[in-house]
Amino acid sequence: MSVTLDLKTLLIALVLIALIVLIIYVIFLVKKLMVTLEHTDKVLEDVEVVTAIAAERSQDVDSIITNVSGTVADLSDAVKGNESTVSAIASIAKSAASIKGIMSGDK
């Protein structure tokens, strides 16, 4: 028994085999891509949480800086004799309370 293959049939068979291999490769690639996308979604959720915390803390720090700068201005005025000592002590207490609040996590 003898089998004869012409060149055209052989090329078509090779192209079909290459196409099947390519389809299998694309399936594995898409599978890995889905895992990567799931991991990226988790990372982005973590970034969102960290960004929210950083924004909240930056607002807290901004209020502390405002209070401290007001206290420094009050103290400089008190040293110059333009303001009473009681008002300067009240400003210091206010700044200390703000710093204590940010350190303990309260608002």
Buried (B, 14 or more C-beta within 10 A) or exposed (E): EEEEEEEEEEEEEEEEEEEEEEEEEEEEEEEEEEEEEEEEEEEEEEEEEEEEEEEEEEEBEEEBEEBBEEBEEBBEBBEEEEBEEEEBBEBBEBBEEBBEBBEEEEE
